[in-house]
Amino acid sequence: CRRLGAEVVMVYRRTRNEMPAIESEIVEAEEEGVTFRFLAAPAELLRQGDMITGMKCQNMRLGEPDASGRRRPEPVENDFTELAATAVIAAIGQVPCMQGFESLDSGRGWIRADSTGATAKDGVYSGGDALGLSLVTTSIYQGRMAAAAIDAKLRGTPLPVEEKAVIANKFSIYYDHYAASSRNETAALPLAERMADLRREVVATLDERSIIEECARCMSCGLCFDCGNCWNVCGENVMPLKGRLKGDSAALATSDCKGCRHCMDECPCGFIEMIDPATGKYIRASMDDSYLV
Ligand SMILES: Cc1cc2nc3c(=O)[nH]c(=O)nc-3n(C[C@H](O)[C@H](O)[C@H](O)COP(=O)(O)OP(=O)(O)OC[C@H]3O[C@@H](n4cnc5c(N)ncnc54)[C@H](O)[C@@H]3O)c2cc1C
């Protein structure tokens, strides 16, 4: 709206510190001249006939932190401000349009599906934001699970099993293994050009060289990338990697393992985990209770 020439006022019930939006997007909006009105919540739309003329805002103050850890906005009694406006756009989140999908409704306006994507209706699968707002990676995973489940159903084979993984964290990554390399930034149009022509792409995509460099920065967190460190440090030949092709799975000779943990310590990506036989718990888990998922 701002780039189309409108004067835009964004109303938010907390302050800039609590805004969940990505910082760079807030900064871009500020640079382009969007005005923010903090500590205000919509109370009433003001109209003249069918026309919107403004919005009455309840002024707020910050109270104690809520479940999200952010300070809870509380209304200031009898304290309102009226903002003049020709249009009011609600931008507070998304919900699926369930028209035609009523039979899949969880009862709360979202589709319900199990871990394979199967819905209450036989033969209908779902994934992605229609189950609950999430990320691109989650949607892709759910799509793959659904595709595998459909394939299994048609072939009459067992359903895919949801993989449970121990997530690599800052304690399980061996940083010295990786060369430091800074992130490739995308080029963005200067402010004046951004505002001048709505059809121009504001943030460019990375070029081919930068994309390859970005991929090379991947630390393969939690997934083996065949660095061979474990094989190098294992004195007991538990890791029979020699002669094996890159990417092949390896059968470990665990009966020869003396539990020295060198493979775990030298594994750069946190792929190797060891369990304390006395407690049955992951050895590194004690460093961070949020480790196990
Ligand atoms: C502003 C914004 C920023 C985001 N930033 C990120 C980010 O940085 N990283 C990240 O991982 N995720 C981000 N997300 C979330 C991410 O975009 C979604 O989680 C993801 O796109 C969901 O994928 P999906 O396939 O479920 O749905 P969508 O990508 O929404 O695709 C659904 C498709 O179905 C079409 N459709 C809808 N109804 C019908 C119909 N009746 N018939 C036919 N077609 C229909 C729609 O047109 C659309 O093309 C962002 C989301 C928003 C809104």
The ligand as a MOL file (V3000), in Angstrom:
LIG
                    3D

  0  0  0     0  0            999 V3000
M  V30 BEGIN CTAB
M  V30 COUNTS 53 58 0 0 0
M  V30 BEGIN ATOM
M  V30 1 C 4.5430 -13.2070 4.7510 0
M  V30 2 C 5.0140 -14.6300 4.9520 0
M  V30 3 C 6.3650 -14.8810 5.1090 0
M  V30 4 C 6.8200 -16.2010 5.2860 0
M  V30 5 N 8.1550 -16.4300 5.4300 0
M  V30 6 C 8.6010 -17.6870 5.5310 0
M  V30 7 C 10.0000 -17.9520 5.6050 0
M  V30 8 O 10.8380 -17.0420 5.5660 0
M  V30 9 N 10.3970 -19.2470 5.7230 0
M  V30 10 C 9.5170 -20.2760 5.7600 0
M  V30 11 O 9.9480 -21.4330 5.8310 0
M  V30 12 N 8.1800 -20.0480 5.7020 0
M  V30 13 C 7.7020 -18.7900 5.5870 0
M  V30 14 N 6.3550 -18.5650 5.5260 0
M  V30 15 C 5.4450 -19.7120 5.6570 0
M  V30 16 C 5.3660 -20.4830 4.3510 0
M  V30 17 O 5.1170 -19.5940 3.2910 0
M  V30 18 C 4.2570 -21.5320 4.4530 0
M  V30 19 O 4.4430 -22.3270 5.6110 0
M  V30 20 C 4.2240 -22.4550 3.2410 0
M  V30 21 O 4.1730 -21.6980 2.0440 0
M  V30 22 C 3.0180 -23.3820 3.3150 0
M  V30 23 O 2.9760 -24.1750 2.1550 0
M  V30 24 P 1.6000 -24.7900 1.6620 0
M  V30 25 O 1.9150 -25.5410 0.4070 0
M  V30 26 O 0.9330 -25.5040 2.7730 0
M  V30 27 O 0.6520 -23.5460 1.3400 0
M  V30 28 P 0.8280 -22.3790 0.2850 0
M  V30 29 O 2.2570 -22.1000 -0.0360 0
M  V30 30 O -0.0210 -21.2600 0.8000 0
M  V30 31 O 0.1800 -22.9820 -1.0360 0
M  V30 32 C -1.1990 -23.2260 -1.1340 0
M  V30 33 C -1.5660 -23.0550 -2.5930 0
M  V30 34 O -2.9010 -23.5180 -2.7820 0
M  V30 35 C -3.5890 -22.5860 -3.5880 0
M  V30 36 N -5.0300 -22.7340 -3.2720 0
M  V30 37 C -5.6750 -22.3060 -2.1680 0
M  V30 38 N -6.9650 -22.6510 -2.2240 0
M  V30 39 C -7.1400 -23.3290 -3.3770 0
M  V30 40 C -8.2680 -23.9400 -4.0070 0
M  V30 41 N -9.4780 -23.9340 -3.4400 0
M  V30 42 N -8.0620 -24.5440 -5.1850 0
M  V30 43 C -6.8380 -24.5720 -5.7690 0
M  V30 44 N -5.7360 -24.0050 -5.2230 0
M  V30 45 C -5.9000 -23.3930 -4.0500 0
M  V30 46 C -3.0070 -21.2400 -3.2030 0
M  V30 47 O -3.2050 -20.3110 -4.2300 0
M  V30 48 C -1.5290 -21.5920 -3.0430 0
M  V30 49 O -0.8220 -21.5170 -4.2490 0
M  V30 50 C 5.8780 -17.2640 5.3330 0
M  V30 51 C 4.5170 -16.9960 5.1870 0
M  V30 52 C 4.0850 -15.6980 4.9920 0
M  V30 53 C 2.6150 -15.4300 4.8070 0
M  V30 END ATOM
M  V30 BEGIN BOND
M  V30 1 1 1 2
M  V30 2 1 2 3
M  V30 3 2 2 52
M  V30 4 2 3 4
M  V30 5 1 4 5
M  V30 6 1 4 50
M  V30 7 2 5 6
M  V30 8 1 6 7
M  V30 9 1 6 13
M  V30 10 2 7 8
M  V30 11 1 7 9
M  V30 12 1 9 10
M  V30 13 2 10 11
M  V30 14 1 10 12
M  V30 15 2 12 13
M  V30 16 1 13 14
M  V30 17 1 14 15
M  V30 18 1 14 50
M  V30 19 1 15 16
M  V30 20 1 16 17
M  V30 21 1 16 18
M  V30 22 1 18 19
M  V30 23 1 18 20
M  V30 24 1 20 21
M  V30 25 1 20 22
M  V30 26 1 22 23
M  V30 27 1 23 24
M  V30 28 2 24 25
M  V30 29 1 24 26
M  V30 30 1 24 27
M  V30 31 1 27 28
M  V30 32 2 28 29
M  V30 33 1 28 30
M  V30 34 1 28 31
M  V30 35 1 31 32
M  V30 36 1 32 33
M  V30 37 1 33 34
M  V30 38 1 33 48
M  V30 39 1 34 35
M  V30 40 1 35 36
M  V30 41 1 35 46
M  V30 42 1 36 37
M  V30 43 1 36 45
M  V30 44 2 37 38
M  V30 45 1 38 39
M  V30 46 1 39 40
M  V30 47 2 39 45
M  V30 48 1 40 41
M  V30 49 2 40 42
M  V30 50 1 42 43
M  V30 51 2 43 44
M  V30 52 1 44 45
M  V30 53 1 46 47
M  V30 54 1 46 48
M  V30 55 1 48 49
M  V30 56 2 50 51
M  V30 57 1 51 52
M  V30 58 1 52 53
M  V30 END BOND
M  V30 END CTAB
M  END
